[in-house]
Amino acid sequence: MAKRISAQLFVSRLSAYTTDQSLRQLFSPFGQIKEARLIRDPETQRPKGFGFITYESEDDARKAMKSLDGKIVDGRLIFVEVAKTQRK
């Protein structure tokens, strides 16, 4: 049986020139996206080089992860993995 994964992905090593819009555009061919967001420095508002993608379904997240992990995007080798849940 296939291992269940979250519908949320963590994307690291993104270019400083990546925008929320370009991140969504990159991941949209794999399915319906609920949210695409870059993490920004609170003082400068510049992207920190990582972000999160949340899909409607786990299957779409799995397809995106399989296709984009280890690919070169905007001159940078990016990594895509299942986002870890935050513990309180």
C-alpha positions in Angstrom: 0.0 0.0 0.0 1.3 3.5 -0.9 2.4 5.7 2.0 0.1 8.6 2.6 1.7 12.0 2.4 0.4 15.5 3.2 -1.0 17.8 0.6 1.4 20.5 1.7 4.9 20.6 0.2 8.1 22.5 1.4 10.2 23.9 -1.4 13.8 25.0 -0.6 16.7 26.7 -2.4 14.5 29.0 -4.4 16.0 31.9 -6.3 15.8 35.4 -4.6 13.9 36.5 -7.7 11.1 33.9 -7.2 7.7 35.5 -6.5 4.5 34.0 -5.1 3.0 34.2 -8.6 5.9 32.4 -10.2 5.9 29.7 -7.5 2.2 29.1 -8.1 2.8 29.0 -11.9 5.6 26.5 -11.5 3.5 24.1 -9.4 0.0 24.6 -11.1 0.4 22.0 -13.9 0.3 19.2 -11.3 -3.1 20.0 -9.8 -5.4 22.5 -8.0 -3.4 24.6 -5.6 -5.0 25.9 -2.4 -2.1 28.1 -1.4 1.4 29.1 -2.6 3.5 31.3 -0.4 7.1 32.3 0.0 8.5 33.0 3.4 9.8 36.5 3.7 12.2 38.3 6.0 10.0 40.4 8.3 12.2 43.5 8.1 13.2 43.6 4.4 10.3 41.7 3.0 12.7 39.9 0.7 12.1 36.1 0.1 14.2 33.8 2.3 14.6 31.2 -0.5 11.9 28.7 0.6 8.1 28.4 0.6 5.1 26.2 0.9 2.6 24.8 -1.7 -0.7 23.3 -0.5 -2.6 21.2 -3.0 -6.3 20.1 -2.8 -5.2 16.5 -3.0 -2.3 14.3 -1.8 -2.0 12.8 -5.3 -1.4 16.2 -6.9 1.3 16.9 -4.2 2.9 13.6 -4.9 3.1 14.2 -8.7 4.6 17.7 -8.1 7.2 16.4 -5.7 8.2 13.6 -8.0 8.5 15.9 -11.0 10.1 19.0 -9.5 12.4 17.7 -6.7 16.0 18.1 -7.8 15.2 20.3 -10.9 16.9 23.5 -11.8 14.5 26.5 -11.7 15.8 30.0 -12.3 19.3 28.8 -12.2 18.9 27.1 -8.8 18.7 23.4 -7.9 15.4 23.2 -5.9 14.3 20.6 -3.4 10.7 19.6 -2.9 9.6 17.5 0.1 6.6 16.9 2.3 6.1 19.7 4.8 6.6 18.7 8.4 3.7 19.4 10.7 4.3 22.1 13.2 4.4 20.9 16.8 3.1 23.2 19.6 
